[in-house]
Amino acid sequence: MRANGVAKTVLIRVRHYLFDNSYLLHVLKKYPHYFEGVCRVNPESPDAPEHLSELTQAGIRGVRLSPAANASGDWIRGPLMKPLWKRCEQLQVPMNILAPISRMPDIGAPIDQFPDLTIVIDHMADCPVDQPAELEKLIALKRHPKLFVKVSHTWSLSRQAYPWRDAQDGGTPRMEGRPGARQAPPRRLRPPAPHVGHRLARLPPPRHLPANPRRRPRRNEVPQRGRQTLDAVENHRTRLALRLTPTRRRFSARRRFSV
């Protein structure tokens, strides 16, 4: 964040830990000036509205639901959705929907019942780039006055190499060109490097965050042209560590993956 001039970040709970938001709450409590959180609640539990209320009191700012495309995601059409969506509207908690494009018609019914609720569709509903007609299911939701679509996850949808032009040049112009669509400001594919005249570059560096994160970026998180550089740096550090004395090698191995 510091290197790219990012002042604040939204952390969204992944599904791997189901509905345990304890680690997310820990991070929000430790770094309240840098992070906001989006939680998960069990949509098949009648206690989900109360659970959401407790989480918002602890600092949560949004909730995410992830109905699957198969029958296991049919709860999105069930009777437990109305109390949960109503509670979101009362708490002014945005509802994030991570669902495939085939679920967009099911999202339309609760959206119409709660016009004051902010809805965010994650990752353009993962609409395949080779099925442009499916995108109409998402575009049909533009009737909601507070619906937003994240133009993200393009690396997963694309069938091309970085910068994944087929995923960005296909669905994005179609959504922005529709009547009633609110266009976001032009975005860069990669954030500009901070410099003296950059507004965010003048922010004071956060003292609470570690200067060198230990985890080395995974290969799928780095553009293709940057992977060779990372590999070269890692190989150089490994060779350097092997040339050190056994006493110093232990300390070097501990810092080997710091960047």
Secondary structure, 3 states (H helix, E strand, C coil): CCCCCCCCEEEECCHHHCCCCHHHHHHHHHCCCCEEEEEECCCCCCCHHHHHHHHHHCCEEEEEECCCCCHHHHHHHCCCHHHHHHHHHHHCCCEEECCCHHHHHHHHHHHHHCCCCCEEEHHHHHCCCCCHHHHHHHHHHHHCCCEEECCCCHHHHCCCCCCCHHHHHHHHHHHHCCCCCCCCCCCCCCCCCCCCCCCHHHCCCCCCCCCCCCCCCCHHHCCHHHHHHHHHHHHHHHHHHHHCCHHHHHHHHHHCCCC
